[in-house]
Amino acid sequence: MKSYFLDIYTGLLSIFKGMLLTLKVAFQRKATIQYPFVKRELPSRTRGRLNCNIKDCIGCKLCAVACPVDCIYITTVKREPPEEIPLTSPESGAKQRKFHLPQFDINFTLCCWCGLCTVVCPTECLTMTKEYEFSVTNQKELVWQFGDNQRVGPKESTS
C-alpha cells in the first residue's frame, strides 16, 4: 500500500517537473525560422558549392589529384611557342598560365565538400562559396563546367 502512494507521488512530481519545464520554454524566444523566406547567417568557414575563377587557374591539376572522390575533371592543352602566355591576377601571385583549360568540370553528385581541393590550389582560384541550396530534378545538372570559353554553370547535355 505504501508503494502505491509512493508511485502516485513520483508520477505527480514528474508531471509537475515537466509542466514547469514547458512553462519555462513557452516564454523563451522562438528558434524556428521561416526557411525559404528567412535564412540563417552562415559561419565564415561554411563549405558550400565550389567556385573556380578560371582566369586564375594555371592548370596544375593539384585539385584533381587531391580530391578523394575524383569529382574534378580537368583537360589541359599546352600553349604553343608564338602564343603569348598570360598572367593570373596579382592577387593570386601573377603566375604564368601555360595551359589552355578547355574542360574544368566539377561533379557535385560526387563531391564530399572536404575542401582539400581549395587548400592545395597554388593560385587560390578554387574556393568554397556559402551557397548551399542547389537541389535539382535532373542529376546531370549537378555537373558544373568552368573551362575556358564555357558558360559557368550546369553542363549542357549533348544528348
C-alpha positions as a printed Julia matrix, in Angstrom:
159×3 Matrix{Float64}:
  0.0    0.0     0.0
  2.9    2.29    0.8
  4.45   1.71   -2.64
  1.1    2.53   -4.29
  1.04   6.04   -2.79
  4.77   6.46   -3.46
  4.16   5.67   -7.14
  1.34   8.23   -7.27
  3.6   10.82   -5.6
  6.51  10.24   -8.04
  4.1   10.32  -11.0
  2.61  13.65   -9.91
  6.1   15.02   -9.19
  7.34  14.1   -12.67
  4.24  15.69  -14.26
  4.84  18.85  -12.2
  8.53  19.0   -13.28
  7.54  18.52  -16.92
  4.93  21.27  -16.73
  7.48  23.64  -15.12
  9.91  22.96  -17.95
  7.15  23.54  -20.53
  6.17  26.81  -18.85
  9.81  27.95  -18.78
 10.36  27.19  -22.5
  6.99  28.65  -23.56
  8.16  32.21  -22.86
 11.62  31.93  -24.41
 12.49  33.36  -27.82
 11.45  31.0   -30.61
 14.15  29.27  -32.65
 12.01  28.47  -35.67
 12.76  30.43  -38.82
 10.6   30.66  -41.92
 13.19  28.9   -44.07
 12.58  29.7   -47.7
 11.96  33.35  -46.91
 14.32  33.87  -43.95
 17.76  32.3   -43.98
 20.28  31.93  -41.19
 23.55  33.76  -41.31
 26.16  31.13  -42.06
 29.52  30.88  -40.27
 32.51  32.38  -42.06
 34.08  28.97  -42.76
 30.97  27.42  -44.3
 31.67  24.92  -47.06
 29.17  25.33  -49.83
 29.4   24.95  -53.58
 32.83  25.08  -55.19
 33.58  28.0   -57.47
 36.52  28.33  -59.83
 37.89  31.63  -61.09
 39.17  30.1   -64.32
 41.16  33.24  -65.21
 43.48  32.49  -62.27
 43.76  28.73  -62.87
 47.19  27.66  -64.14
 46.13  24.08  -64.99
 48.38  22.35  -62.45
 45.69  19.72  -61.69
 46.6   19.65  -57.98
 42.93  19.99  -57.06
 42.0   16.95  -59.15
 44.81  14.92  -57.59
 43.91  15.98  -54.04
 40.21  15.17  -54.46
 39.5   11.9   -52.63
 36.43  11.1   -54.76
 37.73  12.25  -58.17
 34.92  14.71  -58.83
 37.11  17.27  -60.65
 37.83  16.72  -64.35
 40.47  18.91  -66.0
 41.74  18.86  -69.57
 44.77  21.0   -70.38
 46.34  21.97  -73.69
 49.83  23.45  -73.69
 50.14  26.88  -75.32
 52.24  26.97  -78.5
 55.53  28.98  -78.53
 54.45  32.01  -80.6
 51.36  32.4   -78.42
 51.55  34.98  -75.65
 51.45  33.49  -72.14
 49.01  35.47  -69.99
 49.43  36.02  -66.25
 46.96  35.35  -63.47
 45.68  38.24  -61.38
 48.08  39.98  -58.97
 46.01  38.72  -56.0
 46.86  35.14  -56.97
 50.57  35.83  -57.41
 50.74  36.81  -61.12
 51.76  33.33  -62.28
 52.02  32.27  -65.9
 49.06  30.42  -67.46
 50.98  28.0   -69.67
 47.91  25.88  -70.45
 44.53  26.35  -72.06
 41.74  24.8   -69.99
 39.03  23.63  -72.4
 37.48  21.46  -69.68
 37.24  22.14  -65.96
 34.22  20.25  -64.67
 33.14  19.54  -61.1
 30.64  16.76  -60.44
 28.71  17.81  -57.33
 26.99  14.43  -57.08
 30.38  13.02  -56.06
 31.78  15.99  -54.12
 32.06  15.42  -50.36
 32.77  19.1   -49.52
 36.02  18.25  -47.74
 37.8   21.38  -49.0
 41.05  19.59  -49.87
 40.97  20.95  -53.42
 40.84  24.53  -52.16
 43.77  24.03  -49.8
 46.22  22.75  -52.42
 45.39  25.34  -55.11
 48.52  27.5   -55.55
 46.62  30.44  -57.05
 43.59  30.09  -54.75
 41.28  30.17  -57.76
 39.17  27.31  -56.38
 37.07  28.45  -53.42
 34.09  27.3   -51.39
 31.12  29.64  -51.54
 28.37  29.94  -48.95
 25.77  28.71  -51.43
 24.21  25.53  -50.07
 20.87  25.37  -51.89
 21.34  23.54  -55.15
 18.78  20.82  -55.4
 17.82  19.84  -58.93
 15.39  17.44  -60.55
 17.93  16.09  -63.03
 21.2   14.67  -61.69
 23.07  15.79  -64.83
 22.55  19.41  -63.77
 24.98  18.86  -60.88
 27.98  18.61  -63.2
 29.23  22.19  -63.43
 31.66  23.49  -66.03
 34.18  26.29  -65.56
 36.52  25.8   -68.56
 37.81  28.44  -70.95
 35.11  29.62  -73.38
 32.42  27.71  -71.46
 29.39  29.16  -69.74
 29.85  28.8   -65.97
 27.09  26.64  -64.58
 25.48  23.26  -65.17
 26.98  21.43  -68.11
 24.76  21.37  -71.16
 23.95  17.82  -72.15
 24.82  16.86  -75.72
 22.18  14.14  -75.99
